[in-house]
Amino acid sequence: QVQLVESGGGLVQPGGSLRLSCAASGIIFSGYAMGWYRQAPGKQREMVATITRGGTTNYAESVEGRFTISRDNAKSTVYLQMNSLKPEDTAVYSCNADSLSLRIPPYWGQGTQVTVSS
C-alpha cells in the first residue's frame, strides 16, 4: 500500500525555520512529481511548492525565496526547507505524489501542523 508520511512540523517563532520531510513508500518514487500543499483554517488548500521527476521546482509567490523543495530519490523522500517563517505560514502541510496520469489519482499524506507564532 501507498504511504506518504510527513514529519518535521511544530511550533516556531516568526523568522524561524523548519524542515519538513515526507517519506514515501509503496510507489516508484522517481516516477512521481512531488509537492507540498497547505491548508489554513477557513481557507482552501493551496500549492506551496512542487518538484518534477526531473527536479524542476515551482513555488507559490508567497513563499518564493523563503522555502526550498528538494527530493532524494534514493531515500524516497521529499523535503521542504522553510526559512523566515511568518504567522501566515501557519497551516497543515501535506505531501502530494502525482504520477501525472489522468487515470491514477494523486496520493496524499495526512499532514503535519506548522504553527508560526510568538
N, C-alpha and C positions, 0 to 999 in steps of 0.2 A: 504494500500500500504506500501511497504517496504521503510524505510528511514534510512540512515546512515548519521549522521551529525557530522562532525569534528569541533573541536574548539581548541583554545589554541595556534595557530601558531602566528608568529610575527617575529620581528627583535630582535636579541640578539647578544651580543659580543662574540667572541671566549672565551671559557672557561665557558660560562654561561649555564643556564639551562632553559628548557621549559617543561611543562607538557601538552601533547595533550590529548584530550578526544574525544571519538566517541560514541555518543548516538544512539542506535538502536531502531527502532520501526517497528511494522508490522511483526516481526519474533519471534519465541520462542527462545529467546536469548541463553538460556542454551544449546540448541541443535546445536549450531554453533561454529565451530572453528573461531577464530578472528585473524586478523593480521593487521599490519601496513606495508605499502609499500611506496616507494618514487620514484619520478622521477625528475631528474635534467635536465635542458635544454641540449638538444643534446644527452641525454643518455636514455637507456631503463629503464623501471620501474624495481625496484629491491625490493626483500623482505627485510624488516628491522627486523621485529620480528613477531612471531606468538605465539598464545596460544591456546591449545586444549580445548575441552569441560571439560576435566579433570584437566586442569591447567598446563599442561606441556608446557614449553616455549622453543622457539628456536630463535636464533639471527644470523643475519649476522655477520661475523667475524669483519667487520669494526666498528660495534657498540657494540660488546661484552664487557661487563664490564662498559659501559657508559650508556646504555639505559636499561630500565626495562619495560616490558609489564605486565599489570595486568588486571584483569576483575572483575567487580562487577555485578553478575548476577541479584541481586535484583534491581539494577538500569539500567540494560541492557546497560551497558557502559563498554568500554574497554579504557584503558589508556596507554600512552607511556610517561614515565618519561625519559627525555633526559638531561644528565649531561655532563659536559666537552665538550661542543659543539665545533665543528670545522667548518671552512668555507666549507669543502667538504660535510658537512651535509646539506647544503643548497639545498632545493628541495621542491616540493609539496608532502606532506604526505597525503596518502589516507588510509581510513579504509576499511577493507575487512571482509565480513562474509561468511563463507563457510560451507554449510551443509555436504560437502564431498560426496554428491550424484552426480553420473555422469549425472543424468538426470535433475538436478537443478543447473543452473549456479550460481556462487557466486555473492553476491551483493557488490557494491562499493559506497562509499561516493564521494562527489565532490572534496574533498581535502582541505587542509589548507596549506598555504605557510609558510615555515620556512626559514628564512634568517639569516645566521651567518656571520657577518661582523663587522669589526672595523671602 
